[in-house]
Amino acid sequence: LERIQGSGNYIRTTQTMPSVYSMFRLELPNGGGLPTADILSVTACDKPEDLPQFGTSAQGTRIRRLRYLDSTIIAVEEIWLDASAGHVDPAQLSDSLYRYYRLQFGFWISRAEDRVSLAPVPDWAPPQFAKPPGTTVGYIERLSWAQDLAPVEFSRTWFDTEKALYVQRLT
C-alpha cells in the first residue's frame, strides 16, 4: 500500500509469479547456470529424529536428487516434505519442487532459512557425484515456510565446492 499526499492510496504491484528458481542459491564459479535435477528416490516414511521440527505430522516424503547446473553435476540433496502437505506423485515431479508444490498442493514457499557449513557426503550419494561418500563438502540445511506461519519442508544439500558456490543476493 502506497500513500501519495494529495492523490490517494494505491496498491503497489509486485511480481506475482517469481522465478521458480529464485530461491536456488548455488551457481557455477563463473556465475549462473540453469538448475536441473534427476530424481534418485521418492519415499514416504517416518521423519528421522535428526531433523528439526517442521509440519504437523511424524511422517514425510523424502525426495533424493542429483542436482546439475548447465549439465554439470554439482550436488546431491535430500528434501523432506511434511506428510500433511499431500501425497507426492514421483511421475509428476519437475526440476522445481516449489513449482510442483504450488501446482499440485496449492501452497508456495514464501521464505526459507539456510544454514551453510561443511559435512561429509552421505552414503547414498550416487557414483556420478564426483565426491565419494564421507568426503567433506559444502553443506546447506534449509527450513522452508509456506505462505502460512509453519515450516513445511526441510532439505539438506551437499555440494561440490570445486564446481559450485553458494551465492546470496539482496535486492
Secondary structure, 3 states (H helix, E strand, C coil): CEEECCCEEECCCCCCCCCCCCCCCEECCCCCCCEEEEEEEEEEEECCCCCCCCCCCCEEEEEEEEEEECCEEEEEEEEEEEHHHCCCCHHHCCCCHHHHHHHHHCCCEEEEEEEEEEEECCCCCCCCCCCCCCCEEEEEEEEEEECCCCEEEEEEEEECCCCCEECCCCC
